Amino acid sequence: MFARAQEQPTLAMLAEQQEVKTAVGRKRARTAEEPSELPSRPTAKATRVPEGEAAAAQPPQDGKPSAKSKHRPAEASSKRPVKRLREVVEGTSSTHRDPRFDTMLGSFSDDKFKKRYSFLYDENLPDEQQELRKSLKKVKGAETQQSLKQQLKDVQRQIAEEQRRRASEKTAAEQKGQEREAVKAGKRPYFLKASERKRQALVQRFHELKSSGRLEKVMDKRRKKVAAKDHRLVPRGRRTAPT
């Protein structure tokens, strides 16, 4: 009887403890499902957001979406490979100007140009001619001599052409001066034709060659050139079959 009396309160205590555990478990489950009213504290592992990104992440106060700045850098995915020929921001390109055709630099003066660069024909080319003649005497190779002779001929040709051009311009200037004087005297102006100017230039060149003693050589060269041209125009003889 005494043992059965002790056994009954023990069962009652176990049942009470089981009910308490069940109630505590339900309360914990309900607390986990409901959101916490207290603000969560930042943990030590939380990363710090930059000020610019934090300001951009905040929504605008007036409710309108903020427009992106046009000066912002271009965004591109780091997973996409960069193209070999990619587009870059080009700066202001410099404008190239040719002083020969630029009206901002003034008009071209032929007389000033010739006076400014006259040293090329008065000093440089004569000095180069003397150097080529000295080198031609020292060199022994046939190919080198031929090359130097060709260079010497080119320099001599340039000097001769410049001398003829200056002589022609001098003659034309003298003729213009005579025409001005004639107009001042009351006469009608007379303009030479191109054929007449060419004839006068040939006459002047003839006298120059004669005075320098090169007339016969130039005339002989001219005859050979004309003969070769006439020979090309002669028809060839027809071939006949052998009998």
Residue pairs with C-beta under 8 A, 6 or more apart in sequence:
49 57
56 66
60 66
97 104
97 105
99 105
100 108
121 158
121 159
121 162
125 155
125 158
125 159
125 162
126 159
128 155
129 152
129 155
129 156
129 159
132 148
132 151
132 152
132 155
133 152
135 148
136 145
136 148
136 149
136 152
139 145
139 148
164 201
164 205
167 204
167 208
168 201
168 204
171 200
171 201
171 204
172 197
175 192
179 189
179 190
179 191
182 189
182 190
183 189
192 200
206 215
209 215
209 218
